[in-house]
Amino acid sequence: MHEMGICDGILKSATEAAEAEGASCINRIEVTFGELTQIVEDALQFAFEVLRQDTIAADATLGITILEARSRCMDCSAEFRHDRYEVKCPKCGSYLCSLLQGRELRIESIDVD
């Protein structure tokens, strides 16, 4: 379950940022990830529940936004949604496509006291 390692990184980054600003408590962390990262939302929430203990985020909640995979056709410039296996332009049938979103993983905000 790679979500445990991902969540560990999220908590470390959020804790370092909060402590650098003099915060004593993290209330909420908002993260965004793309569906192509293969992160399982429930597994990430579980990892957060386990790893937040004994940190300044012990009572924090984790907000998650998932971005769909989207690409642009390099032949006809059409933008389209797709899954991880079938990246084919629905307009012209080309497989020559550029990924626009779907592999992100970022902390959007940290609410602290």
C-alpha contacts under 8 A as a table, 3 or more apart, distances in Angstrom:
res1	aa1	res2	aa2	distance
1	M	4	M	6.33
1	M	43	A	7.65
2	H	5	G	5.47
2	H	6	I	6.38
2	H	39	I	7.68
3	E	6	I	4.93
3	E	7	C	5.87
3	E	39	I	6.34
3	E	40	V	7.29
3	E	43	A	6.16
3	E	44	L	5.12
3	E	47	A	6.57
4	M	7	C	5.18
4	M	8	D	6.09
4	M	43	A	7.89
4	M	44	L	6.88
4	M	47	A	5.13
4	M	48	F	7.80
5	G	8	D	5.00
5	G	9	G	6.37
6	I	9	G	5.22
6	I	10	I	6.32
6	I	44	L	7.93
7	C	10	I	4.90
7	C	11	L	6.08
7	C	44	L	6.49
7	C	47	A	6.24
7	C	48	F	6.03
7	C	51	L	7.63
8	D	11	L	5.23
8	D	12	K	6.10
8	D	48	F	7.94
8	D	51	L	6.82
9	G	12	K	5.12
9	G	13	S	6.07
10	I	13	S	5.28
10	I	14	A	6.05
10	I	107	I	7.14
11	L	14	A	5.09
11	L	15	T	5.86
11	L	51	L	7.84
11	L	52	R	7.19
11	L	57	A	7.83
12	K	15	T	5.16
12	K	16	E	6.05
13	S	16	E	5.23
13	S	17	A	6.15
14	A	17	A	5.18
14	A	18	A	6.01
14	A	29	I	7.54
14	A	107	I	7.94
14	A	110	I	6.75
15	T	18	A	5.09
15	T	19	E	5.98
15	T	26	I	7.67
15	T	55	T	7.97
15	T	56	I	7.01
15	T	57	A	7.46
16	E	19	E	5.23
16	E	20	A	6.02
17	A	20	A	5.13
17	A	21	E	6.48
18	A	21	E	5.26
18	A	22	G	6.47
18	A	23	A	5.19
18	A	24	S	7.62
18	A	25	C	7.86
18	A	26	I	7.19
18	A	110	I	7.68
18	A	112	V	6.83
19	E	22	G	4.92
19	E	23	A	5.25
19	E	24	S	6.94
20	A	23	A	7.52
23	A	26	I	7.43
23	A	112	V	6.06
23	A	113	D	5.42
24	S	56	I	6.40
24	S	112	V	7.48
24	S	113	D	6.02
25	C	56	I	4.87
25	C	57	A	6.13
25	C	112	V	5.57
25	C	113	D	5.20
26	I	29	I	7.56
26	I	56	I	5.83
26	I	57	A	4.69
26	I	58	A	7.83
26	I	59	D	7.52
26	I	60	A	5.80
26	I	110	I	7.03
26	I	111	D	5.95
26	I	112	V	4.35
26	I	113	D	6.46
27	N	57	A	6.62
27	N	59	D	6.54
27	N	60	A	4.33
27	N	61	T	6.47
27	N	110	I	7.61
27	N	111	D	5.34
27	N	112	V	5.41
27	N	113	D	7.28
28	R	57	A	7.88
28	R	60	A	4.90
28	R	61	T	4.74
28	R	62	L	5.81
28	R	63	G	7.20
28	R	110	I	5.83
28	R	111	D	5.03
28	R	112	V	7.22
29	I	60	A	7.23
29	I	61	T	6.44
29	I	62	L	5.05
29	I	63	G	6.10
29	I	107	I	7.26
29	I	108	E	7.71
29	I	109	S	5.91
29	I	110	I	4.61
29	I	111	D	6.39
30	E	62	L	5.95
30	E	63	G	4.50
30	E	64	I	5.97
30	E	65	T	7.83
30	E	107	I	5.97
30	E	108	E	5.32
30	E	109	S	5.15
30	E	110	I	6.40
31	V	62	L	7.48
31	V	63	G	6.15
31	V	64	I	5.13
31	V	65	T	6.34
31	V	105	L	7.30
31	V	106	R	5.68
31	V	107	I	4.40
31	V	108	E	5.27
31	V	109	S	7.23
32	T	64	I	5.80
32	T	65	T	4.67
32	T	66	I	5.80
32	T	67	L	7.21
32	T	104	E	6.99
32	T	105	L	5.70
32	T	106	R	5.45
32	T	107	I	6.46
32	T	108	E	6.66
33	F	37	T	7.06
33	F	39	I	7.81
33	F	64	I	7.72
33	F	65	T	6.50
33	F	66	I	5.17
33	F	67	L	6.12
33	F	102	G	7.31
33	F	103	R	6.78
33	F	104	E	4.87
33	F	105	L	4.28
33	F	106	R	6.53
34	G	37	T	5.71
34	G	66	I	5.50
34	G	67	L	4.53
34	G	68	E	6.10
34	G	69	A	6.77
34	G	101	Q	6.84
34	G	102	G	3.85
34	G	103	R	4.61
34	G	104	E	4.88
34	G	105	L	6.64
35	E	38	Q	6.03
35	E	39	I	7.10
35	E	66	I	6.27
35	E	67	L	6.00
35	E	68	E	5.62
35	E	69	A	6.28
35	E	102	G	5.41
35	E	103	R	6.78
36	L	39	I	7.90
36	L	68	E	7.98
36	L	69	A	6.61
36	L	84	R	6.26
36	L	102	G	5.20
36	L	103	R	5.26
37	T	102	G	7.19
37	T	103	R	5.26
37	T	104	E	7.32
37	T	105	L	7.82
39	I	43	A	7.73
39	I	44	L	7.14
40	V	43	A	5.30
40	V	44	L	6.23
41	E	44	L	5.11
41	E	45	Q	6.23
41	E	64	I	7.73
42	D	45	Q	5.07
42	D	46	F	6.14
43	A	46	F	4.99
43	A	47	A	6.10
44	L	47	A	5.05
44	L	48	F	6.13
45	Q	48	F	5.03
45	Q	49	E	6.25
45	Q	62	L	7.04
46	F	49	E	5.11
46	F	50	V	6.39
47	A	50	V	5.20
47	A	51	L	5.97
48	F	51	L	5.22
48	F	52	R	5.71
48	F	62	L	7.35
49	E	52	R	5.77
49	E	53	Q	7.21
50	V	53	Q	6.17
52	R	55	T	5.67
52	R	56	I	7.76
52	R	57	A	5.46
52	R	58	A	4.90
52	R	59	D	7.75
52	R	60	A	7.66
53	Q	57	A	7.27
53	Q	58	A	4.74
54	D	57	A	7.86
54	D	58	A	5.97
55	T	58	A	5.31
56	I	59	D	7.85
57	A	60	A	4.92
67	L	101	Q	7.14
67	L	102	G	5.83
67	L	104	E	7.92
68	E	81	R	7.01
68	E	82	H	7.95
68	E	101	Q	7.08
68	E	102	G	5.58
69	A	81	R	5.72
69	A	82	H	5.77
69	A	83	D	6.52
69	A	84	R	7.62
69	A	99	L	7.66
69	A	100	L	7.57
69	A	101	Q	5.45
69	A	102	G	4.12
69	A	103	R	7.73
70	R	79	E	6.91
70	R	80	F	5.48
70	R	81	R	4.40
70	R	82	H	6.12
70	R	99	L	6.17
70	R	100	L	5.44
70	R	101	Q	5.33
70	R	102	G	6.52
71	S	79	E	5.63
71	S	80	F	5.63
71	S	81	R	6.55
71	S	82	H	7.54
71	S	87	V	7.80
71	S	97	C	6.16
71	S	98	S	5.32
71	S	99	L	4.24
71	S	100	L	4.87
71	S	101	Q	6.97
72	R	77	S	5.69
72	R	78	A	5.52
72	R	79	E	4.32
72	R	80	F	6.48
72	R	89	C	7.92
72	R	97	C	5.47
72	R	98	S	5.23
72	R	99	L	6.49
72	R	100	L	6.69
73	C	76	C	5.67
73	C	77	S	4.74
73	C	78	A	5.29
73	C	79	E	6.42
73	C	89	C	5.97
73	C	94	S	7.01
73	C	95	Y	7.65
73	C	96	L	6.16
73	C	97	C	4.37
73	C	98	S	6.41
74	M	77	S	5.54
74	M	96	L	5.70
74	M	97	C	5.25
74	M	98	S	6.67
75	D	92	C	7.97
75	D	94	S	6.94
75	D	96	L	6.95
75	D	97	C	7.92
76	C	91	K	7.84
76	C	92	C	6.92
78	A	89	C	7.25
78	A	91	K	6.87
80	F	89	C	7.08
80	F	90	P	7.45
82	H	86	E	6.43
82	H	87	V	5.89
82	H	88	K	7.86
83	D	86	E	5.81
83	D	87	V	6.92
84	R	87	V	7.10
87	V	95	Y	6.34
87	V	97	C	7.23
88	K	93	G	5.82
88	K	94	S	5.74
88	K	95	Y	4.73
88	K	96	L	7.71
88	K	97	C	7.44
89	C	92	C	5.79
89	C	93	G	4.81
89	C	94	S	5.27
89	C	95	Y	6.38
89	C	97	C	7.41
90	P	93	G	5.65
94	S	97	C	7.42
99	L	102	G	7.54
101	Q	104	E	6.87
107	I	110	I	7.70
